[in-house]
Amino acid sequence: MLIHPWDAALDEGEWRDWLARHDFGQLAVNGAPGEPPWVQPLHFRYEPEPGPYGQALTHLARPNPLWRDLERSSAVLLSVVDDYVYVPGHWTAPDGAPSAHGTPTSFYAAVQLRCTAHIVDDPEEKAELLNRQVAHFQPEGGTAPVAPGEAPFGRMLPGIRMLRLEVTDVRAKFKYGGNKPADIRDRVTDRLSDRRGPGDAAALAHKARRTPGAEGQVAL
């Protein structure tokens, strides 16, 4: 992922805060030599500790075909992308130029976690990690805890394997036109506000947060 200086995270807190609110991504696992990687969509729980970058918790069904290659190579990448919008070219034309000469682009936020994958098969540890993952998505409760050998989920526990993804490096990108002149940034902000399409409010919030003095431009 190419990250220009103007698209880089402002600080570590920016990507950590965003990742705390975005918990669905794609796990890329190295395939066999000569084969493409596996790419598995999944929910995950991100935890800021242990270590400098924290860890992610997830689980997959035991019959999943990626386990063999994951056991062969534990280096994986968890990719999370959201808050994306398409920006039409006629929004970005320089002043004085024909609108048709503007360059179309995309705005988006992306965080890529390089991880060492640890497979967890011990029933007690597996249940504990799974309960933590469920608690992230259901803080209000409402689902019985998992316990080995106990109803209602104990009999299903052998059918899954947990993954503890130890994060070893992070690449974060927030591409929201930070390299554009102020007049074009303002024009795009106005157009996003008028369009009110899917993702436009999130894109506006990112633009305002990353542009000094633009805090009043996020309302739709």
N, C-alpha and C positions, 0 to 999 in steps of 0.2 A: 504494500500500500504506500503510494507516494504521499508524503506529508510536506507541503510547503510551510515555511515559517509562519505565514499568516493563518494557516489552518491548524497549527499545533495546539494542543491543550494549553490553556493559560497557566495551569499549574496542576499538580497531582490531584488536588481536591476536585477539579472540574470533572475529570473522567470518573473518579470514585463516586461522586454524587450522581452522575448520570447512570453509572452502572448499577447503583443501588435501586434505581427505578426502572431498569430495563433488564429483564431476566429471561429473555428467550433469544436463542442464537443458533449458530450452526457449528458443530464440532467437526473439524477436519482431522482425519486420521490417515497416516501414511499407508498407501496400499502396498501390495507386493511389488517387487522390482518390475518395472515396465507397465504397471497398472496405475490408473488414476487413483487419487485419494478417495476415501470414504468421506461423505459429507452428511452428517446426521443432525437434523433439526431437533431441538430439545429445549425444555425449560431447565433452569438451573438456579441455585441459590448462591449468590456471591457473598463471601465473608472476608472482611478486610484483614483478618489475621488467620493463621500465623505468617511469619516472614514479612519481607518488605512489601509484597504485593498481594498477600492473602491467598485465598483458594476459592474454588467453585465446587459445589456439590450437585450431582445429578445421578440418574439411574437409567438403565436400559434393559430391555428384555434379554434374557439369556440366549434365545435363538438368534439374536442380532448377528449378522455375518461379519461385523467389523472386529469382533473380539480377537480373532486369531491374529490379525495384523496389529491390533493394539498391544497384544502380549509380546509381539515381536519388536515393536518400536513404541516406546512410551511418550515420545515427543509429539504433542498435539497442539492444535490451534483452535481456540474458541473465538468465533467472530460474531459480533453483535452490531447490527446496523438498524437505525430507526430515525425518526424525525426528518424524513426525506421529502423533498418536493422538487418538481420540475420548474425551472425558470425559463420562460420563453425568450427567444433571442431579441424580440422587439422591445423587451423591457430594459435591455442592457446596452443599447446603442449609445455611443458617445454623443454629447450635445453637438448639434450641427450636422451629424451624419444621418443618412436615411435609416429609419427604424429597422428596415430589413437587413441592415448590416450588423445588427447586434448579434452577439454570440450566445446561443442557448447553453444552459448549464444545469447542473444539479446541485442542490444543497442537501447535506446529510451529516449525521453524526455516526461515527464508527469507532468501536473499541475492539482491539484484537489482543487476546490474552494468549501468550505462549506458555504452555503448561507441561509439566511432567505428570502423566496420568498414573494414578494408583488405583488398582482394581481391588474392591473390598468384597470378599465372599463370606467372612465370618458372620454368622447370623446375628449375634448381639450387636456388633459394630454396624452391620448393615441396617438393622432396625433403627438404631440411634441416629444414624445419618439421614435415613429416609424420613424419620419424624421431624428432624430439623428442616429438611427441605419442604415438607408439607406445611410446617408452621410458618414458613416464610410466605407461602401463598394463601394460607388460611389462618391468619392470626386470631380470627374470631373463633377458631375451633370448628366443631361440627363433624369431624371425622375421627373415628376411634384410632388410638395409637396402634402402631405395629409392634407386636411382640412375638418372638419366635415360638411357634407351637401353640399360640393362643388365637382364638377367634376374635375378629372375623378375618384378619389378614395373614395370620401366621402360616397358613397352608400355602399362601401365594408367594411368600418371601423367597423360596428357592427359585422362583421363576424369573427373578431379576438379579442384576449385579449392580452394585453402587460404584460410582466413579468419584474419587476425590482428586480434583485437578489442582495441583500445586502450581501457582502462577510464578513463572520465572522472569517474565518480561512483559511489558505493556506498550502497545502502540495505539495512540488515540488521535483522532482527527475530527475537527468540527469545521466543516466546509460551508461557510455562510457569507461568501463574498467579501472577506476581509481585505482583499487586495484591490477592490474597486474604489474609484474616486467617491467622495462623499455624495456628490449629486446622484450618481448611479445607485449607490446604496440606499439613499432616501427614496428614489423612484421605485426600486424593487420593494422596499418596505410598504410603500403606498399600494402597489399592485397586489401584494400578498394580503394586505388588509382588505382590499376590495374583493379579492377572489373568494376568500373564506372557504377554500377547499380543504380536503383531508391533508393534515400535516402542516397547513399554513400557520396555524397558531403556534405550534411548537417551533417552527422555523423562525417566526417573528421573535419568540422568547429568546432563542439562541442569539439572533442578531442583536437584540437589545442588550443582552448580558455581555456580549463581546464587543460592543461599540460604545465607548464612553459618551454619556449624554443622551443615549437613545432609550432610556428606561420607559419613557412615556409612549413608546411606539408599539407596545405589545398587544393592545386591546383589539379585539375583533367585534 
